Amino acid sequence: MSKEQLKFNSKTIHGGQFPDKAYGAVMPPIYQTSTYAQSTPGGHKGYEYSRSANPTRSALENSLASIENGTYGLAFGSGLAAIDAVIKLLSPGDEVISTNDLYGGSYRIFKRIFENYGIVFHFVGMQDASAIAQYINKNTKLIWVETPTNPMMNIIDIKAVAALAQKNQVLLAVDNTFATPYLQLPLDLGADIVMHSATKYLGGHSDVVVGALVVKDKELADRLYFIQNASGAVCGPMDSFLVLRGIKTLHIRMQRHCENGRAVAEFLAKHPKIEKVYWPGFEDHPNHHIAKSQMKDFGGMISFVPKNGSYKEAIAIVERLQLFTLAESLGGVESLAGHPASMTHASIPAEEREKSGVVDALIRLSVGIEDHEDLIADLNQAIQ
Ligand SMILES: *Cc1c(COP(=O)(O)O)cnc(C)c1O
């Protein structure tokens, strides 16, 4: 049977995977090598230098392509290295329309690196996809979407944006880090490129920094592969192995992240000391209907604002947490809490931040896969 016809849970384990050719190892060996013996110049077995390709990385890249319903996967040394490769498809004068409420590091590479190379970025609220149209002109080459957004949990209608992108012959890239392919498949919804910080849910154990791209189109894959090899920000074999191992349990981890996310979101929403909870699973979330149509469930990322909360108050709450670890990052098995204004989003100017709702008192949770009763008890003592 073709492995590409498998359902998602089976694909996480088997998609693009084959026993190793040398000894039949079921998990791909960690090919910790830079180079490969050749019998005659150019006479090699498919691998010649590990920046260009490495068998452990190939196994991960095949898995990535399979779980995202793509054709080609590319693994990078970090999520930002993957973003870097996408923007290098562009030339000076080209324009990009990006979600306004996005990962701070994505904003930073766009503004502080690529604007210097003459690429123009428009940061746009995309909760209403039609708002994008007015920014499209003949120079527009790429639309960059993050959904759910970080940290405001806005939901963007991927299908609607894809229709707009296709009509105008503009590439659409979706940062699928928060949702993962367990919840949402951007390529099936019409995106051209899926990007991941595999550091987060795909790796799932807070032990690597890895990035990924997945595409369907061969020509686009070739251009990205050229950039990956020419710029060189590849993922090493040990990290490839770890992410591949993480992906094999992605579906069961995500299921629990979603269950716990719901329990924690509902607890916070009922708490008298909480002003506002951002989680796309609530029926009164402005784009709940879109989340429901494009996602299988609502994930384990939640942001909230305490009542009459201040910068100081938010910091006091995250400092009192005991089971939730105060840390950057997300998507690991353990629950983490963060204060975007001083941590992940500190590189975004305060006015820009507040415009998109990232107020000083906002706290972001990555709900892990512990027992939710323990997580709720910890939050309760920290908020009281
Ligand atoms: C972490 C993250 C990135 C950047 O990925 P790194 O692996 O840290 O380089 C990009 N987008 C989102 C949504 C992220 O959470």
The ligand as an SDF file (V2000), in Angstrom:
LIG
                    3D

 15 15  0  0  0  0  0  0  0  0999 V2000
    9.5940   29.9370   17.3910 C   0  0  0  0  0  0  0  0  0  0  0  0
    8.8440   30.4010   16.2130 C   0  0  0  0  0  0  0  0  0  0  0  0
    9.5010   30.7820   15.0400 C   0  0  0  0  0  0  0  0  0  0  0  0
   11.0180   30.7980   14.9260 C   0  0  0  0  0  0  0  0  0  0  0  0
   11.5430   29.5230   14.9760 O   0  0  0  0  0  0  0  0  0  0  0  0
   12.9810   29.1580   15.6180 P   0  0  0  0  0  0  0  0  0  0  0  0
   13.0240   27.6920   15.5150 O   0  0  0  0  0  0  0  0  0  0  0  0
   12.9960   29.6940   17.0110 O   0  0  0  0  0  0  0  0  0  0  0  0
   13.9980   29.8510   14.7690 O   0  0  0  0  0  0  0  0  0  0  0  0
    8.7260   31.1920   13.9660 C   0  0  0  0  0  0  0  0  0  0  0  0
    7.3740   31.2240   14.0420 N   0  0  0  0  0  0  0  0  0  0  0  0
    6.7160   30.8770   15.1530 C   0  0  0  0  0  0  0  0  0  0  0  0
    5.2300   30.9340   15.1750 C   0  0  0  0  0  0  0  0  0  0  0  0
    7.4210   30.4600   16.2780 C   0  0  0  0  0  0  0  0  0  0  0  0
    6.7480   30.1360   17.3880 O   0  0  0  0  0  0  0  0  0  0  0  0
  1  2  1  0
  2  3  1  0
  2 14  2  0
  3  4  1  0
  3 10  2  0
  4  5  1  0
  5  6  1  0
  6  7  2  0
  6  8  1  0
  6  9  1  0
 10 11  1  0
 11 12  2  0
 12 13  1  0
 12 14  1  0
 14 15  1  0
M  END
$$$$
